[in-house]
Amino acid sequence: MGNPLQALLELPEYEKSARGLQYTPREIYQQPETWKTTYQRCFDLAPELKQVLRRAGIGSDHPPIVYLLGAGTSDYIGRALAGLLRRRWKTDVWAIASTTMLTEQESVHDPAKNYLWISFSRSGDSPEGVALLQRTLQHHPNVQHLIVSCNRDGKMAELCRRNPDRSYAIVLEEATNDRGLAMTSSFTNMLVAGHCLAHLSGLSEYGDILDQMIDVGTRFLPLASEAAASIADQECARGCFVGTGPLRAAAEECALKLVELTAGNVVTVSESALGLRHGPMSVIDSASLFVALLSSDARRRAYELDLLEEISRKDLGQLRVAIAADGVKDFHSLVDYPLSLNCPAGFCDDYRPPLDIIFGQVLGLSASLKCGLMPDCPSPGNTITRVVAPIRIH
């Protein structure tokens, strides 16, 4: 089959425009290269970022509670980062969707405690994110803010410039500000920025990890694209994605990419490997795609392999896929598509979401085309839009 993603990139410009392929294929393909730029951006900002974290209390004897905020895809960034930041910063770090925080802030905010809110937003114009930042800057002086965005002209970045004593914005390069509806390179680059924050005390250590990620991602792109195109050709009507730890967030993002790029023609669900048994397994029928992102942690992987064996024994699903960091020997016979990222030995799950999500992105792209949609704008009637429409703030 060759490399279907490369074939889309090589189409004439008029055909890309007519088929809604001007942005999304390129934005998926560019990711490993743009990760270098995001790392360099954070490296250059490191002195200021260290000052921001010190001001918030990170590294002190009384560190703040850290909330990671975002809506939709941006929420999954926080979910993928929470464990890594919790361990490296040695403080409470929790991912809370900004859509939840807007309606439930009173139940998770203690005026007697100090907080650092890290908000992720591609556009910086998410109505929930803007409203939360405005309200908290005005009414909650015990909260410091750090914004990670891809749009220097967004409202959140502007609010940070107007309130430099309590907020700071990391604005990534314009190339990461995806023009397509689906967040792809913006998702992985904001994740890489989060990795940089976790490693801010020694960024060169993360630089070595990122070099490995770039190499793995570059080699995995054509393999994932070929598998995704083959799977899309078989027209599964449902998709079920599972992962554990930070890979649970990657599974959620894979599920979202498939449902939004197919405008809901493929219905998706995501769960943890253990959580799937508690009801959600009932969605896996003879027209379903089942995808497992397998952990490199031995204990987590044991549970995931047990689930794969059960799925296989019960003959559930039309197609089964599993993705692992290195090698497929222990699950090759249990799935139709055994995929390996071919990471270096001992590669940690914390750094895998930007790699595993590549499969979800190219699968969404291939399935979108199979549905006869335009991937750059796949939502008929603008049911969903690139930037969520303004809402009434109460």
N, C-alpha and C positions, 0 to 999 in steps of 0.2 A: 504493500500500500504506500510505502514511502512515508514522508512527513506531511500529513494533511495541513498542519498549521503553516508550514513553510509554503505550501501550495497556495494558501489563501493570501499570504503576504506578497506573493509574486503575481497576483492578479493585476490586470490593468486598473489604473485609478478610476476610470469611468465605471468599471464593473464593481469595484469595491463600494463606490458611492451608491450605485443602483441596488446593491444587495445588503446595504447596511454593514459593511465590513471595513470601514475606513479606520476605525479606532480599536475595537476590541481585540482582534488578533494581534495587532502591534503592541497593545498594552499588556497583553499576556506574555508575549515573546520578550519584551524588553526587561522583564523583571530582574534577572540576575545582574545585568549590567547596571541598572538603576540602584540596586542595593549598595554598590560601591559608592555612589554619589551620596546616598543617605548617610552612610557611615562617615564619609568625609565631612558632611554638613554637621553631624553631631560632634565629630572630633574638633572641628573649628570652633564650635559653640561650647565646648567642654568647660572652659573657665567660668562662663556665665551660668551654665547649667549647674555646676557644682555650687555656685553661690545661691542659686534658686533653691536647691535641695537643702543646703545648710540653713537657709532662712526658714524653710518649712520644718526643720528639725530632723531631717534624715541623717542618721549617723550619730545623733546625740543620745544622751542617757534617757531622754523622754521623747522618743520619735512620735510623729503623728500617725493617726489612722489614715491609710491611703485608700481612696476610692478610684477605681478605673471606670470611666463613664464613656458611653457611646450608644448610638442607636443602630439596630440592625447589624450589618457587617462590622461597624465600628465597635459594637458591643462585644463581638467575638474576638476582637483584638485584645480587649481587656481580659477576657476569659482565658485566652492563650498565654497571657503574660503574668497573671496573678501569682501563680506558684513560684515562678522564677524571681519576681520582685520580692515576694514574701521571704524567701530564703536569703537572698543577697542583701536586702535592706534590714532584715531581722525586725520586722514590724508587721502589724496587721495590714494586709492588702486584700481588698475585695473588689470584684467586678460587679457593678450594678448598672443595668441599662439606664440611660438617661430618660427613656420613656417611663421607667419605673420610678426613678428618683423624683421626677417632676410631680408625681401624684402621691409619693410616700416619703418625702424627705423628712417629715416630722418623726417618723418611726425609726430612722437610722441616723439621726443627727443629734448629738449631745452638745449643748452650748458650752459645757464645761471642759470639752476635749478639743484638741487641735487636729486639724485635718489637712491633707494634701489631696486635692482632686486633680487627676490627670484625665483630660478629656481628649478623645480621638474623634476627628471629624474631617472627612475628605474636603468638603466645601467650606467648613467653618460657618455654615449658614443653617445648620439643622435647627428647626424651630425650638425643639426641646433643649438642645445644648445652649443656644443663645439665651433662652429664657432662664435657664438654671444659672448660667454665668452672671447675667445681669442681676438676678434676684439675690444670689449669694454674695456678690460683691457689695450689694447695698445693705444687706441685713445680717450677714454672718461674718464678722471680722476674724473669727477663729479658723477660717478656711483660706489656704493658699492654693493658687491655681497654676497648672501647667497644661498648655494646650498643644496638641500635636495635630497639624493640619497640612493640607496640600495647597491651600489657597491663601495667599497673603492678603487678598482683598476681601476675605470673608469677615463677617461681623464679629466672630469670636477673636480673630487676630486683632481687629481694630479695638475691641474692648480691652485686650491685654495692653496694647500700646497706650491706652488712656488710663490704665491703672497699673503702672509698672511696680508699685510697691507690693502688690499682692498677686500679680499674675504675669505669666511669661508665655510666649508662643514660639514653638519650634515650627517653622514653616519650611516644608520640604521643597525640593526643586519642582518647577512647573511641570516637568515631564511626568511626575507622579500624579498629577491632578487629572485623573482619567476623564476623557471626553465621552466614552461610552456610558450607557446606563449602569451597567454592573461594575462594582468596585473590584478591580483586579490588582494592578500594580500599586494603587493607593493602599489597599489592604496590606500587602506584604511589606511595603516600604514603611508604613506606620508601625508595623510589627518590628521591623529591624530597628527603627528609632527607639521602640520600647526596650529591645535588647540592649541597645547602647546605653539607655538610662540605667538599666540594671547593672551594667559593667562600667559605669562612669568612673569609678575609682581606678580602673585599669583597662582602658579601652583597647590597648594593644592585644590583650588576651582575647577579647571578643573579635578583634580584627582577624586573628588566626582562624577562629570558628567561622567567621563570615566568608573567608576565602574558600573554606571547604563547602559552605552552602552554595556559593556562586558556582563552583565546579560541579557539584551534584545537580543543582537546578538546571544548568546549561545542558548537561547530558540527559536529564530526565525529561525535558520538554518534548523532544521528538518521540520518545518511547510512550509517554503519556498521551500525546496527540494521536498516535497510531491506534493505541488501545481504545481511546475515547471514541474515535470515528467508527471503529468496528462495533463497539457497544451501541452507539447511537443508531447505527443501521438496523439493529434488531428491535428497535422501537419499544422499549419497556415503558409501561404506563405509570409505574411508580418507582421511587428510589428510596432506599433505606441506608443511612450512613451511621456507622458506629465508631467511636474512639474513646479513649480513656485519658484522664489527665489533660494536658494541653492539646492532645489529639481529639478530645471531645469537642473543643472549640473549632478545630479544623473540620471535623465531621459536620458540625452545624453550618459552617460557611460553605462547605461542598453542597449541602442540601439546599441552601439558599440560592447558590449560583445556578443550580439545575432548575429550580422552580421559577426563578425570575427570568432567566434567559429563555425558558420555554413558555413564558406567560401562563404558567399553571397547567399547561398541557401534560406535563409530568408532575405528579403530586409527590412530595417528599416528606420524610420524617428523619430525625436524627436522635440518637440516644447514646448512652454509655453501653458497653458490652454487657454489664450486669443488669442495667436498667431495662434493656430491651425485652427481657423475659417477663417483665411485670406488665404485660398488656400490649405494648407496642408491636411485639412480634406478630400480632394478628394481621398487620398490614401487609406482610410479605406473602404475596400470592403468586400464581403462575405467570403473572405479567410484571413481576417486580425485579428490579436490580438491587442487589445487596452488596454494599461496599464496607469493608472493615479496614480501618487504619490501625495496624498492629504495633503495639508498644515495643520498645527495646528493653524495657524493664521486665525481668523474668517473671515476677509475680503477676503483674498486670497482664503480660502476654499469656500466661497460663489460663487465666479466665477467658481471654479472647479466643484462644485456640479451642477451649471447651465449647464456646458459642459456635465457632465455625464447624466443629464436629457435629453439634446438634442440628445446625441449619442443613448440613449435608445429609445427615441421617434421616431427617424429616423431608428431605428433597424440597426445601422451600426456595422459592424464587426462580425466575427465568434465567438470570445470570448472576454469578457471584464473583466478586473482585476482592483481593486483599493486597494491601500495600505495606511493605516492611522496610526498615532502614537498610538492612543488608542481608540478602539471601532469602530464598523462598522454600528451602528444603522441608521445613516442618509444617507447611500448609499447602504445598504445591498440589497435592491430590484432592484438596477440599474445595477448590475454587476453579472457575473457568479462566480467570485472568490473574495469575500470580505475578505481582509487580514488585520489583525491588528498586529502591532509590540508589542503591550502591553507595551508601555513606561509608566513611571510614569507620573502623571498628570502635565501638564505645560511643558512638555519636548519640548525644542526649536528646530525649523527646522534647525538651524545652525549645529546641531550635528547629524542630521539624515542621511546624505549621506552615511557614512560607513555602516549604517544599511540597508537602502533601497536597496543599490546596491547588497546586498546579493541575493535578488530575481533575479536581472538581471544576476548575475553570475551563479547561479544554473540553470536558464532557458537556458542560453547559453550552459552550460555543457550538459543538458538533450537533447536539440535540436541538438547539435553536434553529440551525439550518435545516435539519431533518423535518422540523415542524413547519417549514416554509416561512420562518420569521426573519426579521432583520436584527442581528445581534446587537448592533449599536443602539437600537431603539425597539426592543422586542415586545413592548406592551401595547397592544391595540387599544385605542381610545385613551391612552395615557392613564391607565389604571394605576400604574406606578411611574414615577419620573426620576430623573437623575438626582435632583435635589427635592426632598420631600416638600410638598406644598405647605405654605404657612397654615398654622392652626390658631384657634382662639386660645389665648393663655388665661387661665382662671386663677 
